[in-house]
């Protein structure tokens, strides 16, 4: 008997709600074994789990699902994609986060808030990433995001 999608969604939500993000990632692999398709709820929960645990490999798998159209880029909400970026930044993989962000912008994941920029700029604190931080700051300024309180806070 195959578990219903709603059972998996409930488990994912419970793991995240009770600060057990690490348990969400193995559950995702089990969902794949049952052939459960990606959807926004699953993607969001797993993106959050990647961000919380810094699981870079799981973040790569999720992002590859977008790139290979297993998940349509336009169906991915910005805050979920930003959680993947945060996972890469937290795991000290800034180059992957920057590459992912550029791919997002070029492939239909709408960037309408300063949050993605905030996450990426905070990862540019390393001197080696300074140039990327300056470029992101300039782009965020052009989009009017520097007027937002969350963006100003990330720059201090």
Buried (B, 14 or more C-beta within 10 A) or exposed (E): EEEEBEEBBEBBBEBBEEEEBEBBBEBBEEBEEEEBEBEEBBBBBBBBBBBBBBBBEBBBBBBEBBEEEEBEBEBBBBBBBBBBBBBBBBBEBBEBBBEBBEBBEEBEBEBEBBBBBBBBBBBBEEEEBEEBBEBBBEBBEEBEBBEBEEBEEBEE
